[in-house]
Amino acid sequence: MILSHEHRFIYIKTYKTASTSIEAALSEVCGPDDVITPASKALMKVRKDERAQNWRLDHPMVPKRPLVKRLLGRPERAYHPSVGFYEHMPAWRVRAYVGEDIWNSYYKFSFERNPWDRQVSWYYYKTKSKEPRPSFDDFLRNPKRAYVENFDLYAIDDAIALDFVGRYELLSEDFAAVLDAVGLSGRVSLPVSNVSGGREGDYRSYYTEHTRTMVGGWYRREIEAFGYLF
């Protein structure tokens, strides 16, 4: 997630949408007062100078760490809401922290991806350390682990709350449109990063009729909003 006061934009980071590359590109043009949230060590290496800054926040709505975790000395991760601004932060929380004036006047954007394709990428990402790797069908049997919450990141009260949601399928064109909108055309380029390895064939080949229908039900809102087809 990036909040740029210098260029007056807010980037909401979604899952499996080239978000690490987008974040790395945008972080290079951020000023000293802008917010760049940290990520995992592997993903931070994609950024120039592994840049992250100003994510700590003193705000009454920032949730406190559970007492039991503090007493047990559990580490506070960069993706925990208790740090303030964090990696995959929903739009409603960003709006609450920055206030209506900034939220309404800054250019707010994110990216989305065909949910059936995104689900296959998510499967490879979430099972990369499993040996042997479970089948795609087995992975989908645990919705708590398999579900991708993208829509709820860029929507508020079940409606898209941003000025623009680009498409992963049109990444180059839509990212160029974002840069043009915030006055940064020609100043940044997208690196290639965080690619889920091991994938073979078209995403459609991973599905049965049952799992196709099930995943379509999970992501009905994205499919209806963007007109995605299997």
Residue pairs with C-beta under 8 A, 6 or more apart in sequence:
1 10
1 11
1 12
1 13
1 23
1 35
1 37
1 85
1 86
1 87
1 88
1 89
1 94
2 9
2 10
2 11
2 13
2 23
2 26
2 27
2 30
2 34
2 35
2 36
2 37
3 10
3 11
3 34
3 35
3 85
3 94
3 98
3 106
4 10
4 11
4 26
4 29
4 30
4 31
4 34
4 35
4 106
4 182
5 31
5 33
5 34
6 29
6 30
6 31
6 33
6 34
7 29
7 30
7 31
7 34
7 182
7 183
7 184
8 105
8 106
8 107
8 182
9 106
9 107
9 108
9 109
9 178
9 181
9 182
10 94
10 98
10 103
10 106
10 107
10 108
10 109
11 22
11 23
11 26
11 109
11 110
12 89
12 90
12 91
12 94
12 108
12 109
12 110
12 153
12 154
12 162
13 19
13 22
13 23
13 37
13 87
13 88
13 89
13 110
13 153
14 88
14 110
14 111
14 112
14 150
14 153
14 154
15 88
15 118
15 122
15 148
15 149
15 150
16 113
16 118
16 121
16 122
16 125
16 148
16 168
16 196
17 110
17 111
17 112
17 113
17 118
17 150
17 168
18 111
18 168
18 171
18 190
19 111
20 39
20 43
20 46
20 193
20 194
21 46
21 190
21 191
21 192
21 193
21 194
22 111
22 175
22 190
23 36
23 39
23 47
24 46
24 47
24 48
24 191
24 193
25 175
25 188
25 189
25 190
25 191
26 188
27 36
27 47
27 48
27 51
28 47
28 48
28 51
28 188
29 184
29 187
29 188
30 36
30 51
30 53
32 53
33 54
34 53
34 54
35 53
35 54
35 55
35 85
36 51
36 52
36 53
36 54
36 55
37 52
37 55
37 78
37 85
37 86
37 87
37 89
38 44
38 52
38 55
38 78
38 87
39 52
39 78
39 79
39 87
40 78
42 194
43 193
43 194
44 50
44 52
46 191
46 193
46 194
52 78
54 85
55 78
55 83
55 84
55 85
55 86
56 83
56 84
56 85
57 83
57 84
57 85
57 97
58 84
59 84
59 97
61 93
61 96
61 97
62 81
62 82
62 84
62 97
63 81
63 82
64 82
65 76
65 80
65 82
69 76
76 82
76 83
77 83
78 86
78 87
79 86
79 87
79 88
80 86
81 89
81 93
84 97
85 94
85 97
88 149
88 153
89 153
90 152
90 153
91 108
91 153
91 154
91 155
91 156
91 161
91 162
92 156
92 161
94 103
95 103
95 156
95 161
98 106
107 163
107 164
107 178
107 181
107 182
108 161
108 162
108 163
108 164
109 162
109 163
109 164
109 165
109 166
109 178
109 181
110 153
110 154
110 162
110 164
110 165
110 166
111 165
111 166
111 167
111 168
111 171
111 174
112 150
112 151
112 154
112 165
112 166
112 167
112 168
112 222
112 226
113 121
113 150
113 167
113 168
113 169
114 168
114 169
114 203
114 228
115 148
115 215
115 216
115 218
115 219
115 222
115 223
115 228
116 203
116 204
116 207
116 212
116 215
116 216
116 228
116 230
117 168
117 203
118 148
118 150
118 168
119 140
119 146
119 148
119 203
119 215
119 219
120 136
120 199
120 203
120 206
121 196
121 199
122 146
122 148
122 196
123 136
123 139
123 140
123 146
123 206
124 196
124 197
124 198
124 199
125 196
126 139
126 145
126 146
127 133
127 134
127 139
128 196
128 197
128 198
133 198
136 206
136 207
136 211
137 208
137 211
139 145
139 146
140 146
140 211
140 214
140 215
143 218
147 218
148 219
150 222
151 219
151 221
151 222
151 225
154 160
154 161
154 162
154 165
155 161
155 221
158 221
160 225
163 181
164 174
164 177
164 178
164 181
165 226
166 174
166 175
166 177
166 178
167 174
167 226
171 190
172 190
175 190
176 185
179 185
179 186
179 187
179 188
204 230
207 215
207 230
212 230
216 223
216 230
222 228
